[in-house]
Amino acid sequence: MRLLAALLVCVLFGATGAQAQLKLCNRTSYVLYAATGYMQGVDAVTQGWTRIVPGTCQVAIRDKLTAHGYFVYARTSLGHGGMQRAWGGGQALCVKDADFALKVPVAARRCPADDTFDLPFAGVDTHRAKSWSMTFDDMPAQASMKDATQAGLKRLLKDQGAKLGAVDAKPDKAADAALAAFKKRLNMKADASPSDLFDALETEALKTSAPSGYSVCDDTAKAIWVALAEKKQNAWVARGWWKIAPGGCARAWSEALSTDKIYILAQTPGGVPIAYGKEKFCTTNVEFEIQGRQDCKKRGLVESGFAETNVKGLSGFTAHVSEHGLVVMPKR
């Protein structure tokens, strides 16, 4: 089952010569995670994720650019509220939700492992240069990298509930006050660097905000398998399994939530439940979508206990799973 993390695709790339081999620059107000790919003989090589905060550049490929074709895909951090955004194109290449490096035959019909899936990458025209730089832009575009930094700080403050106006680089007393209050709450220095601020703001935002849909983060040291259940149009339905890598997050359902409760079961690859509860649903040991929650054994299915997550009034929710079960996150 695909763990697709992209909804909106914007191909808004700019490129100029650079000293690095393949350098990715972020002139948006979002924290981005980028993956790159290139063709090597009959294989497609992909790697990710490179984190790029607003107003900065990061080297994604350090080797000289000698391949025939290069590709890039980027998506916004799960810490940002609302619909998750992505920058890509029309070339399907394999990725993982956690950090990865893959080599997959171009002719392969599907990605090789359960925790891999394809995303639509955009081609990068390097003009056969050995080094290249490209910039992710947004609409409306930020005037400069410095402006992107200021707008990015505002966006993460808003993602945590700060009552601010437009996400832009204009002077804003409310944004200054919100940032000062944030630094005080986390005991940060008054002159904390933008890098430290983005690290702290994104970490806190991941605790309190979620993109549209239902996401699950694996806070354990091992991979987990996840099944979800809900009542949809007066009918119960359970679906599974999604495999989530340790330290990774995945959006299982991308559509905005329209129910009050979602139920979750998370277990180890050996089948040991680590996030579960008293609500019973039918499951199987293989990928499934099962209608109804009654008479599991009579139907040749397994009855499993799911934990309840309250999503009433939310369009998006992120469940965190630790070795001890569901992590109760603070409310906004």
Wavefront OBJ file of the C-alpha trace (Angstrom):
o trace
v 0.000 0.000 0.000
v 1.556 3.294 -1.074
v 2.450 5.866 1.561
v 2.077 8.928 -0.628
v 3.011 12.175 1.050
v 2.307 14.684 -1.727
v -0.892 16.427 -2.739
v -0.020 19.599 -4.625
v 2.726 19.540 -7.241
v 4.354 22.838 -8.247
v 7.144 22.874 -10.824
v 8.684 26.243 -9.963
v 12.419 25.682 -10.347
v 15.127 28.186 -11.120
v 18.720 27.145 -11.869
v 22.097 28.852 -12.016
v 25.722 27.769 -12.071
v 27.263 26.974 -8.670
v 30.434 25.723 -6.973
v 28.771 22.701 -5.353
v 28.005 19.579 -7.371
v 24.194 19.607 -7.075
v 23.029 22.263 -4.639
v 19.384 22.779 -3.727
v 18.229 26.178 -2.485
v 14.985 26.987 -0.688
v 13.408 30.386 -1.447
v 10.010 29.369 -0.050
v 8.514 29.902 3.407
v 8.380 26.135 4.058
v 10.894 23.723 5.543
v 11.527 21.303 2.664
v 12.748 17.727 2.466
v 14.225 16.907 -0.936
v 15.145 13.685 -2.729
v 17.324 13.437 -5.812
v 17.751 10.852 -8.531
v 19.771 10.111 -11.629
v 20.142 7.432 -14.274
v 23.077 5.033 -14.018
v 23.051 2.560 -16.903
v 19.823 0.545 -16.637
v 19.229 1.671 -13.047
v 17.642 4.685 -11.412
v 19.556 5.814 -8.317
v 17.658 7.845 -5.714
v 18.562 9.218 -2.297
v 17.015 11.446 0.361
v 15.978 13.234 2.375
v 17.926 16.512 2.349
v 16.450 19.028 4.799
v 16.482 22.629 3.540
v 15.159 25.410 5.754
v 13.890 28.635 4.163
v 16.620 30.938 2.938
v 19.379 28.302 2.808
v 21.043 25.911 0.346
v 22.218 22.333 0.862
v 24.409 20.059 -1.257
v 22.348 17.008 -2.254
v 24.829 15.264 -4.598
v 28.558 15.717 -3.982
v 29.856 13.876 -7.046
v 30.476 15.542 -10.394
v 27.336 15.582 -12.498
v 28.191 13.079 -15.213
v 24.875 11.173 -15.516
v 22.582 11.640 -18.519
v 19.619 12.792 -16.441
v 19.023 14.236 -12.968
v 15.746 14.506 -11.067
v 14.475 16.133 -7.895
v 11.411 15.996 -5.677
v 10.679 18.002 -2.533
v 7.871 18.054 0.020
v 7.040 20.258 2.963
v 7.702 19.236 6.543
v 4.926 17.430 8.395
v 5.277 20.190 10.969
v 3.446 22.614 8.676
v -0.308 22.782 9.093
v -2.841 22.391 6.314
v -2.365 20.625 3.002
v 1.116 19.250 2.482
v 2.767 20.617 -0.645
v 5.266 19.088 -3.038
v 7.510 20.138 -5.913
v 7.937 17.523 -8.624
v 7.160 16.475 -12.164
v 6.337 13.400 -14.216
v 9.174 10.904 -13.617
v 8.175 8.152 -11.155
v 11.137 7.112 -8.983
v 11.319 5.014 -5.822
v 11.779 6.497 -2.334
v 11.312 5.666 1.347
v 9.782 7.838 4.049
v 12.944 7.620 6.172
v 16.459 8.458 4.923
v 17.334 6.189 2.014
v 19.613 5.322 -0.902
v 18.124 3.068 -3.594
v 19.145 1.582 -6.925
v 16.200 0.217 -8.912
v 16.104 -1.008 -12.544
v 14.380 1.582 -14.724
v 12.287 -1.191 -16.273
v 10.955 -2.367 -12.893
v 7.167 -2.205 -12.721
v 7.086 -1.445 -9.005
v 9.387 -0.427 -6.182
v 11.270 -3.376 -4.667
v 10.362 -3.444 -0.961
v 7.256 -2.995 1.200
v 8.546 0.272 2.638
v 9.381 1.800 -0.771
v 7.024 3.635 -3.109
v 7.256 5.955 -6.104
v 6.879 9.724 -6.239
v 6.783 12.055 -9.277
v 10.229 13.662 -9.706
v 10.967 16.614 -11.978
v 13.857 16.603 -14.429
v 16.725 19.048 -13.847
v 18.455 20.448 -16.922
v 22.071 20.839 -15.788
v 23.192 21.943 -19.279
v 25.860 19.223 -18.988
v 27.692 21.223 -16.318
v 29.686 19.310 -13.697
v 28.181 21.449 -10.937
v 24.727 22.980 -10.736
v 22.451 24.872 -8.373
v 18.666 25.050 -8.456
v 16.145 26.946 -6.390
v 12.720 25.970 -5.109
v 10.325 28.906 -5.403
v 6.727 29.422 -4.433
v 3.765 31.564 -5.439
v 3.936 34.369 -4.599
v 7.712 34.223 -4.807
v 9.906 35.593 -2.023
v 12.079 38.483 -3.189
v 15.282 37.099 -1.654
v 16.693 34.274 0.433
v 16.683 36.615 3.456
v 12.976 37.260 2.911
v 12.380 33.500 2.733
v 14.038 33.116 6.149
v 11.800 35.755 7.738
v 8.635 34.373 6.118
v 9.605 30.836 7.117
v 9.913 31.777 10.784
v 6.468 33.400 10.641
v 4.942 30.319 9.027
v 6.226 27.968 11.728
v 4.977 30.329 14.435
v 1.521 30.292 12.807
v 1.670 26.504 12.577
v 1.842 26.512 16.371
v -1.149 28.773 16.821
v 0.379 32.256 16.839
v -2.165 34.864 15.718
v -0.250 36.488 12.896
v -1.115 38.142 9.613
v 0.349 37.369 6.209
v 3.300 34.998 5.866
v 5.817 37.464 4.416
v 9.057 39.248 5.237
v 7.520 42.556 6.307
v 8.223 43.877 9.835
v 5.611 42.471 12.198
v 5.391 43.355 15.904
v 3.078 40.413 16.565
v 5.574 38.014 14.964
v 8.445 39.542 16.962
v 6.469 39.102 20.189
v 5.515 35.527 19.330
v 9.126 34.637 18.532
v 10.360 36.230 21.775
v 7.769 34.264 23.741
v 8.800 31.056 21.982
v 12.491 31.577 22.808
v 11.628 32.295 26.430
v 9.456 29.173 26.705
v 12.258 26.965 25.386
v 14.999 28.812 27.309
v 16.740 29.807 24.078
v 19.211 32.676 23.834
v 17.808 35.998 22.690
v 20.323 36.016 19.814
v 19.663 32.410 18.729
v 20.633 31.804 15.106
v 18.002 31.242 12.390
v 19.253 27.643 12.095
v 18.627 26.991 15.795
v 15.246 28.706 15.603
v 14.112 26.590 12.636
v 15.250 23.409 14.406
v 13.319 24.289 17.563
v 10.236 25.643 15.791
v 9.898 22.604 13.519
v 10.389 20.198 16.438
v 7.638 21.912 18.423
v 5.365 22.219 15.377
v 5.584 18.468 14.790
v 4.060 18.004 18.241
v 1.066 20.242 17.670
v 0.210 20.458 13.974
v -0.585 18.009 11.225
v -1.265 18.170 7.481
v -4.655 17.211 6.121
v -5.342 13.514 6.485
v -3.976 10.971 8.936
v -0.234 10.538 9.450
v 1.698 8.139 11.652
v 5.226 8.660 13.004
v 7.381 5.763 14.196
v 9.242 7.024 17.283
v 10.722 3.588 17.979
v 14.102 2.181 16.977
v 12.573 -0.440 14.658
v 10.100 -0.556 11.791
v 6.414 -0.886 12.635
v 3.333 -2.072 10.751
v 0.167 0.016 11.089
v -3.537 -0.615 10.446
v -6.295 2.009 10.688
v -10.079 1.820 11.068
v -12.948 4.307 10.902
v -16.690 4.586 10.483
v -17.401 5.931 7.029
v -20.934 6.600 5.783
v -22.412 4.458 8.586
v -20.142 1.508 7.728
v -17.024 0.329 9.561
v -13.890 -0.257 7.518
v -10.367 -1.314 8.525
v -7.265 -1.061 6.314
v -3.649 -2.197 6.619
v -0.770 -2.643 6.571
v 1.491 0.397 6.220
v 5.152 -0.193 7.015
v 6.862 2.797 8.613
v 10.624 2.982 9.061
v 12.143 3.879 12.459
v 12.215 7.638 12.888
v 10.020 8.092 9.824
v 6.540 9.513 9.311
v 4.020 8.580 6.650
v 0.658 9.950 5.578
v -1.644 6.938 5.370
v -4.742 8.937 4.397
v -4.295 12.187 2.482
v -7.891 13.395 2.362
v -9.158 15.812 5.034
v -10.652 13.996 8.017
v -14.432 13.968 8.242
v -15.053 11.777 11.281
v -14.676 12.111 15.042
v -12.482 9.099 15.753
v -9.826 7.075 13.952
v -8.634 3.761 15.399
v -5.052 2.544 15.107
v -3.152 -0.693 15.615
v 0.655 -0.699 15.424
v 2.805 -3.778 15.785
v 6.335 -5.002 15.264
v 7.250 -6.973 12.126
v 6.932 -10.085 14.318
v 3.293 -9.288 15.039
v 3.668 -8.007 18.607
v 1.195 -5.118 19.227
v 2.739 -1.950 20.680
v -0.143 0.495 20.100
v -3.541 -1.123 20.619
v -6.771 -0.814 22.573
v -10.162 -2.275 23.376
v -11.963 -1.439 20.120
v -12.179 -4.648 18.069
v -11.759 -4.805 14.286
v -11.043 -7.574 11.806
v -7.548 -7.882 10.317
v -5.409 -10.306 8.321
v -1.681 -10.958 8.125
v -1.484 -9.508 4.626
v -2.578 -6.212 3.053
v -6.312 -5.793 3.582
v -9.414 -3.613 3.426
v -12.229 -5.158 5.447
v -15.801 -3.922 5.681
v -17.568 -4.431 9.013
v -16.169 -5.383 12.420
v -18.391 -8.300 13.445
v -17.899 -12.090 13.321
v -14.187 -11.880 12.497
v -13.461 -15.530 13.296
v -16.495 -16.798 11.366
v -15.258 -14.844 8.364
v -11.801 -16.419 8.598
v -10.267 -13.187 9.921
v -8.353 -12.166 13.051
v -9.998 -10.013 15.724
v -7.558 -7.297 16.856
v -7.780 -4.497 19.399
v -7.296 -0.931 18.131
v -6.538 2.240 20.089
v -8.787 5.283 19.718
v -7.533 8.673 18.505
v -9.886 11.622 18.839
v -9.766 13.706 15.645
v -13.049 15.591 16.104
v -12.956 18.969 14.383
v -9.540 18.346 12.807
v -8.711 18.130 9.117
v -5.349 16.535 9.886
v -3.843 14.445 12.675
v -0.473 12.833 13.352
v -0.253 9.789 15.628
v 3.124 9.115 17.268
v 3.952 5.533 18.234
v 6.653 4.732 20.788
v 7.818 1.437 22.297
v 5.218 2.032 25.020
v 2.266 2.715 22.723
v 0.631 5.889 21.498
v 2.300 9.119 22.560
v -0.194 11.634 23.918
v 0.725 14.923 22.276
v -0.126 18.292 23.856
v -3.165 20.085 22.471
v -2.772 23.363 20.654
l 1 2 3 4 5 6 7 8 9 10 11 12 13 14 15 16 17 18 19 20 21 22 23 24 25 26 27 28 29 30 31 32 33 34 35 36 37 38 39 40 41 42 43 44 45 46 47 48 49 50 51 52 53 54 55 56 57 58 59 60 61 62 63 64 65 66 67 68 69 70 71 72 73 74 75 76 77 78 79 80 81 82 83 84 85 86 87 88 89 90 91 92 93 94 95 96 97 98 99 100 101 102 103 104 105 106 107 108 109 110 111 112 113 114 115 116 117 118 119 120 121 122 123 124 125 126 127 128 129 130 131 132 133 134 135 136 137 138 139 140 141 142 143 144 145 146 147 148 149 150 151 152 153 154 155 156 157 158 159 160 161 162 163 164 165 166 167 168 169 170 171 172 173 174 175 176 177 178 179 180 181 182 183 184 185 186 187 188 189 190 191 192 193 194 195 196 197 198 199 200 201 202 203 204 205 206 207 208 209 210 211 212 213 214 215 216 217 218 219 220 221 222 223 224 225 226 227 228 229 230 231 232 233 234 235 236 237 238 239 240 241 242 243 244 245 246 247 248 249 250 251 252 253 254 255 256 257 258 259 260 261 262 263 264 265 266 267 268 269 270 271 272 273 274 275 276 277 278 279 280 281 282 283 284 285 286 287 288 289 290 291 292 293 294 295 296 297 298 299 300 301 302 303 304 305 306 307 308 309 310 311 312 313 314 315 316 317 318 319 320 321 322 323 324 325 326 327 328 329 330 331 332
